[in-house]
Amino acid sequence: MSHLTRAVEAMAAVARAITDDQLANKTPCTEYDVRALVNHLLFWGPSLAGAGHKESVPQPAAAEADVDLTADDWRRHLLALLDDITSSWAPPSAWKGETSMGTPQTLPASVMGDMIVGELAVHAWDLAVATGQKLELPADLLAHLHDTMFAAVEQGRGMGLYGPLVAVPADAPTMDRILGLTGRDPAWA
């Protein structure tokens, strides 16, 4: 099973357990509550899938905050997007060459794919802790995330993807070190 598939499965499991009364909960991703973070995922999901297909998916005219989260529609829509992301990145060819997320800037597809794995895993943690869930990721996925994030953290910060480094002990659990790299406090509650 691929790292991307495992990150998608983790996100899907967390999304299935979120209740509508938790949508206003704060998250460790400081600019988002649960509702806004779900909106962020719904807004960017088509571009994440498009990058796997090497297709440019134009951004909708509506802003992230304008995605409608009514009843269970948001969950159904998010789970469908996660399935699309998984299928678009399933062929080995998705990981070769260059791709983009609908912008003129391209990156090696393997780098973009690993960024998506990180995006899904870290936001799954954001949503899990914001809604009282525990996120368990396999050790091989955590090791891969740490290595790829560590290698690209400065580029990610330059792109506005990560906040300032949060100091975490070198012997802390791998997930805590990943979170510190992305500017999150692993002890957030």
C-alpha positions as CSV (number, residue, x, y, z in Angstrom):
1,M,0.0,0.0,0.0
2,S,1.4,3.4,-0.9
3,H,2.2,6.2,1.5
4,L,-0.4,8.4,-0.2
5,T,-3.1,5.7,0.2
6,R,-2.3,5.4,3.9
7,A,-2.5,9.2,4.4
8,V,-5.8,9.3,2.5
9,E,-7.2,6.4,4.6
10,A,-6.2,8.3,7.8
11,M,-7.9,11.5,6.6
12,A,-11.0,9.5,5.6
13,A,-11.2,7.8,9.0
14,V,-10.9,11.1,10.8
15,A,-13.5,12.8,8.5
16,R,-16.0,10.0,9.1
17,A,-15.9,10.5,12.9
18,I,-16.3,14.3,12.8
19,T,-19.8,15.4,14.0
20,D,-21.5,18.5,12.7
21,D,-21.4,20.1,16.2
22,Q,-17.6,19.9,16.0
23,L,-17.3,22.0,12.9
24,A,-16.7,25.2,15.0
25,N,-13.9,23.6,17.1
26,K,-10.5,25.3,16.9
27,T,-7.6,23.4,15.2
28,P,-3.9,23.6,15.7
29,C,-3.7,25.0,12.2
30,T,-4.3,28.5,13.7
31,E,-6.1,30.1,10.7
32,Y,-8.7,27.4,10.6
33,D,-11.4,26.0,12.7
34,V,-12.7,22.5,11.7
35,R,-15.2,24.0,9.2
36,A,-12.6,26.2,7.6
37,L,-10.1,23.3,7.4
38,V,-12.6,21.0,5.8
39,N,-13.4,23.9,3.3
40,H,-9.6,24.2,2.6
41,L,-9.5,20.4,1.8
42,L,-12.6,20.6,-0.4
43,F,-11.3,23.7,-2.2
44,W,-7.9,22.3,-3.0
45,G,-8.8,18.6,-3.4
46,P,-9.6,18.8,-7.1
47,S,-6.1,20.4,-7.7
48,L,-4.4,17.7,-5.7
49,A,-6.1,15.0,-7.8
50,G,-5.4,17.0,-11.0
51,A,-1.7,17.1,-10.2
52,G,-1.7,13.3,-10.2
53,H,-3.4,13.2,-13.6
54,K,-1.0,16.0,-14.7
55,E,-4.1,18.1,-15.5
56,S,-4.5,21.7,-14.6
57,V,-7.7,22.1,-12.6
58,P,-8.8,25.7,-12.5
59,Q,-9.7,27.0,-9.0
60,P,-13.3,27.8,-8.5
61,A,-14.4,31.4,-8.4
62,A,-15.6,31.0,-4.8
63,A,-13.1,31.5,-2.0
64,E,-12.2,28.6,0.3
65,A,-14.6,29.9,3.0
66,D,-17.5,29.9,0.5
67,V,-17.6,26.1,0.1
68,D,-21.0,25.0,1.5
69,L,-20.9,22.6,4.4
70,T,-24.5,21.5,4.7
71,A,-25.5,18.4,6.6
72,D,-23.5,15.3,5.6
73,D,-22.8,16.7,2.1
74,W,-19.4,17.9,3.1
75,R,-18.3,14.5,4.4
76,R,-19.6,12.7,1.3
77,H,-17.9,15.3,-1.0
78,L,-14.6,15.1,1.0
79,L,-14.6,11.3,0.9
80,A,-15.2,11.3,-2.9
81,L,-12.3,13.8,-3.3
82,L,-10.0,11.6,-1.3
83,D,-10.9,8.6,-3.5
84,D,-10.2,10.8,-6.6
85,I,-6.8,11.8,-5.1
86,T,-6.0,8.2,-4.5
87,S,-6.9,7.0,-8.0
88,S,-5.1,9.9,-9.7
89,W,-1.8,9.1,-7.9
90,A,-2.2,5.3,-8.2
91,P,-0.4,4.8,-11.5
92,P,3.4,4.9,-11.4
93,S,3.4,7.5,-14.2
94,A,1.7,10.0,-11.8
95,W,5.0,10.1,-9.9
96,K,7.2,10.8,-12.9
97,G,7.9,14.0,-14.8
98,E,6.6,17.4,-13.7
99,T,3.2,18.5,-12.4
100,S,1.5,21.4,-10.8
101,M,-1.6,22.2,-8.8
102,G,-3.2,24.4,-11.4
103,T,-0.5,27.1,-11.2
104,P,2.3,28.0,-13.7
105,Q,4.8,26.7,-11.1
106,T,5.7,23.1,-11.7
107,L,7.6,20.7,-9.4
108,P,8.8,17.1,-9.9
109,A,5.8,14.9,-9.6
110,S,7.4,12.9,-6.8
111,V,8.0,16.0,-4.8
112,M,4.4,17.2,-5.4
113,G,3.1,13.7,-4.4
114,D,5.1,13.7,-1.2
115,M,3.8,17.2,-0.4
116,I,0.3,15.9,-0.8
117,V,1.0,12.9,1.5
118,G,2.2,15.4,4.1
119,E,-0.7,17.8,3.6
120,L,-3.2,15.0,4.1
121,A,-1.4,13.4,7.1
122,V,-0.8,16.6,9.0
123,H,-4.3,18.0,8.3
124,A,-5.7,14.6,9.5
125,W,-3.8,15.2,12.7
126,D,-5.2,18.8,12.9
127,L,-8.7,17.5,12.5
128,A,-8.2,14.5,14.8
129,V,-6.9,16.5,17.8
130,A,-9.5,19.3,17.2
131,T,-12.3,16.7,17.5
132,G,-11.0,14.5,20.3
133,Q,-9.7,11.7,18.1
134,K,-6.4,9.9,18.1
135,L,-4.5,9.6,14.9
136,E,-2.4,6.4,14.4
137,L,-0.1,6.4,11.4
138,P,2.0,3.4,10.4
139,A,5.7,3.7,11.3
140,D,6.9,3.4,7.6
141,L,4.6,6.3,6.6
142,L,5.9,8.4,9.6
143,A,9.5,7.7,8.6
144,H,8.7,8.7,5.0
145,L,6.9,11.8,6.0
146,H,9.7,12.9,8.3
147,D,12.4,12.3,5.7
148,T,10.5,14.1,2.9
149,M,9.3,17.0,5.1
150,F,12.8,17.5,6.6
151,A,14.2,17.7,3.1
152,A,11.7,20.2,1.8
153,V,10.8,22.1,5.0
154,E,12.5,25.4,3.9
155,Q,10.9,25.3,0.5
156,G,7.5,24.6,2.2
157,R,8.0,27.6,4.5
158,G,8.9,29.7,1.5
159,M,5.6,28.7,-0.1
160,G,3.7,29.5,3.0
161,L,2.8,25.8,3.7
162,Y,4.5,25.6,7.1
163,G,4.7,27.9,10.1
164,P,7.9,28.7,12.0
165,L,9.7,25.7,13.4
166,V,8.5,24.5,16.8
167,A,11.3,23.0,18.9
168,V,10.8,19.4,19.6
169,P,13.3,17.1,21.3
170,A,15.3,15.0,18.9
171,D,14.1,11.8,20.7
172,A,10.5,12.7,20.5
173,P,8.1,10.4,18.6
174,T,8.3,10.8,14.9
175,M,4.9,12.4,14.5
176,D,5.8,15.1,17.1
177,R,9.0,15.9,15.1
178,I,7.0,16.1,11.9
179,L,4.5,18.4,13.6
180,G,7.3,20.6,14.9
181,L,8.8,20.9,11.4
182,T,5.4,22.1,10.1
183,G,5.1,24.8,12.8
184,R,2.7,22.9,15.0
185,D,2.9,22.2,18.7
186,P,2.5,18.4,19.2
187,A,1.1,19.1,22.7
188,W,-1.7,21.3,21.3
189,A,-5.0,20.8,23.0
